[in-house]
Amino acid sequence: MNEGLIPRRYAKALLKVAVERHDDKTLYELMGNLCDSFVANPQLEVTLANPFIEDAKKMELLATAAGADKSDSTFFDFLKLLKNNNRLDMARGIAIAYEDDYRTANGIYRVEVTAAAPMDKSEEDRLKKLIASHLDGGTMEYTFKVNPDLIGGFTVSIGSEKLDTSVKNQLKQLQLKLLS
């Protein structure tokens, strides 16, 4: 069966249960922490796939990686379900899918701005307002990065859409025109 399909199904069911328990936002934060832990510690995925490590240790590791405490019953019920179904190694895919489903259900857009140099606060605020006006009433999770390789200008990524006003991109477009 498709490796992407299984995490999507678990995430969809988990979101439904979390909404019923009024735990969806807390679970969203925990899943975000878990995703961040997988990025920061690539060995985490390898550890979860290791058949010689006990499931109880894997569950403890996942709970620690997510920053969960005893009061997060929905998260621990989720881990028990994964353990019972031999799916602990799919925790990362499920966490990513849960985040996507939660954002879709709550009108949240991931916005990443990358500029060649740091922006003044007033410029960045103006850019944020401009972006917000195009989100159809949704909210945004905003991140800002600096990448000097852009030479000048900036890029804005909203989900899978990207606006590239960088000098690097303009030079690339000019080069393509000259070569054709």
C-alpha positions as CSV (number, residue, x, y, z in Angstrom):
1,M,0.0,0.0,0.0
2,N,1.1,3.6,-0.7
3,E,3.4,4.9,2.1
4,G,1.8,8.4,1.7
5,L,-1.7,7.1,1.9
6,I,-1.4,5.4,5.3
7,P,-0.1,8.5,7.1
8,R,-2.8,10.7,5.5
9,R,-5.6,8.3,6.7
10,Y,-4.2,8.3,10.3
11,A,-3.8,12.1,10.2
12,K,-7.4,12.6,9.0
13,A,-8.8,10.2,11.7
14,L,-6.6,11.8,14.4
15,L,-7.7,15.3,13.5
16,K,-11.3,14.2,13.7
17,V,-10.8,12.7,17.2
18,A,-8.7,15.7,18.3
19,V,-11.5,18.1,17.2
20,E,-14.1,16.1,19.1
21,R,-11.9,16.2,22.2
22,H,-11.1,19.9,21.7
23,D,-7.4,19.0,21.5
24,D,-6.7,19.8,17.9
25,K,-4.7,23.0,18.5
26,T,-2.6,21.3,21.3
27,L,-2.0,18.3,19.0
28,Y,-1.0,20.7,16.2
29,E,1.7,22.2,18.4
30,L,2.9,18.7,19.5
31,M,3.0,17.5,15.9
32,G,5.0,20.6,14.9
33,N,7.5,19.9,17.7
34,L,7.7,16.3,16.5
35,C,8.4,17.4,12.9
36,D,11.0,19.8,14.1
37,S,12.7,17.0,16.1
38,F,12.8,14.8,13.0
39,V,14.5,17.6,11.1
40,A,17.0,18.4,13.9
41,N,17.7,14.7,14.6
42,P,17.7,12.6,11.4
43,Q,18.6,9.5,13.5
44,L,15.2,9.6,15.0
45,E,13.6,8.0,12.0
46,V,16.3,5.3,11.9
47,T,15.7,4.6,15.5
48,L,12.0,4.2,15.1
49,A,12.6,1.7,12.2
50,N,15.0,-0.4,14.3
51,P,13.2,-3.7,15.3
52,F,15.5,-4.3,18.2
53,I,14.3,-1.3,20.1
54,E,11.3,-1.9,22.3
55,D,8.0,-0.1,21.3
56,A,7.8,1.4,24.8
57,K,11.1,3.1,24.3
58,K,10.1,4.3,20.9
59,M,6.8,5.8,22.3
60,E,8.8,7.5,25.1
61,L,11.2,8.9,22.5
62,L,8.3,10.2,20.4
63,A,6.7,11.8,23.4
64,T,9.9,13.5,24.4
65,A,10.5,14.7,20.8
66,A,7.0,16.2,20.7
67,G,7.3,17.8,24.1
68,A,4.2,15.9,25.3
69,D,3.4,15.6,29.0
70,K,1.0,13.3,30.9
71,S,-2.0,15.7,30.3
72,D,-1.8,15.2,26.5
73,S,-4.0,12.1,26.5
74,T,-5.0,12.4,22.8
75,F,-1.3,12.3,21.8
76,F,-0.6,9.2,24.0
77,D,-3.7,7.5,22.7
78,F,-2.4,8.1,19.3
79,L,1.0,6.6,20.2
80,K,-0.8,3.5,21.6
81,L,-2.7,3.1,18.4
82,L,0.4,3.3,16.4
83,K,2.1,0.8,18.6
84,N,-0.9,-1.6,18.4
85,N,-0.9,-1.4,14.6
86,N,2.9,-1.6,14.3
87,R,3.1,1.9,12.7
88,L,5.4,3.8,15.1
89,D,7.9,4.2,12.3
90,M,5.3,6.2,10.4
91,A,5.0,8.9,13.1
92,R,6.9,11.5,11.0
93,G,4.6,11.1,7.9
94,I,1.5,11.2,10.1
95,A,2.8,14.3,11.9
96,I,3.4,16.1,8.6
97,A,0.0,15.1,7.3
98,Y,-1.7,16.2,10.5
99,E,-0.1,19.6,10.2
100,D,-1.3,19.9,6.6
101,D,-4.8,18.8,7.5
102,Y,-5.0,21.1,10.5
103,R,-3.8,24.1,8.4
104,T,-6.4,23.4,5.7
105,A,-9.2,23.0,8.2
106,N,-8.3,26.2,9.9
107,G,-7.4,28.4,7.0
108,I,-3.7,28.7,7.9
109,Y,-1.1,29.4,5.3
110,R,2.6,28.8,5.6
111,V,4.4,31.9,4.4
112,E,8.1,32.0,3.9
113,V,9.9,35.2,2.9
114,T,13.5,35.0,1.9
115,A,15.4,38.2,1.2
116,A,18.9,39.0,0.1
117,A,19.4,41.2,3.2
118,P,17.5,41.9,6.4
119,M,14.4,44.1,5.9
120,D,13.5,47.1,8.0
121,K,10.6,46.4,10.3
122,S,8.3,48.8,8.4
123,E,9.1,47.1,5.1
124,E,8.5,43.7,6.5
125,D,5.2,44.8,8.2
126,R,4.1,46.3,4.8
127,L,5.0,43.0,3.1
128,K,3.1,41.0,5.7
129,K,0.0,43.2,5.3
130,L,0.2,42.8,1.5
131,I,0.5,39.0,1.8
132,A,-2.3,38.8,4.4
133,S,-4.6,40.7,2.0
134,H,-4.2,37.8,-0.5
135,L,-5.0,35.0,1.9
136,D,-8.8,35.2,1.6
137,G,-9.3,35.8,5.4
138,G,-6.9,33.1,6.4
139,T,-4.1,33.4,8.9
140,M,-0.4,33.0,8.2
141,E,2.5,31.2,9.8
142,Y,5.2,33.6,8.8
143,T,8.9,32.9,8.7
144,F,11.7,35.2,7.4
145,K,15.1,34.1,6.1
146,V,18.1,35.9,4.7
147,N,19.9,34.4,1.7
148,P,22.6,36.6,0.2
149,D,22.8,34.4,-2.9
150,L,19.6,36.2,-4.1
151,I,21.8,39.3,-4.7
152,G,18.8,41.6,-4.2
153,G,15.1,41.4,-3.8
154,F,13.1,38.6,-2.2
155,T,11.0,35.5,-2.7
156,V,7.6,34.7,-1.1
157,S,6.4,31.1,-0.8
158,I,2.8,30.5,0.2
159,G,2.3,26.8,0.3
160,S,3.3,25.5,-3.1
161,E,3.1,28.9,-4.8
162,K,6.2,31.1,-5.2
163,L,6.8,34.7,-6.1
164,D,10.4,35.4,-7.0
165,T,11.4,39.0,-7.3
166,S,15.1,38.4,-6.7
167,V,17.9,39.8,-8.8
168,K,19.3,36.3,-9.1
169,N,16.0,35.2,-10.8
170,Q,15.9,38.3,-13.0
171,L,19.4,37.6,-14.2
172,K,18.5,34.0,-14.9
173,Q,15.5,35.1,-16.9
174,L,17.6,37.5,-18.9
175,Q,20.1,34.8,-19.6
176,L,17.4,32.5,-20.9
177,K,16.1,35.2,-23.2
178,L,19.5,36.0,-24.5
179,L,20.2,32.3,-25.2
180,S,17.0,31.7,-27.1
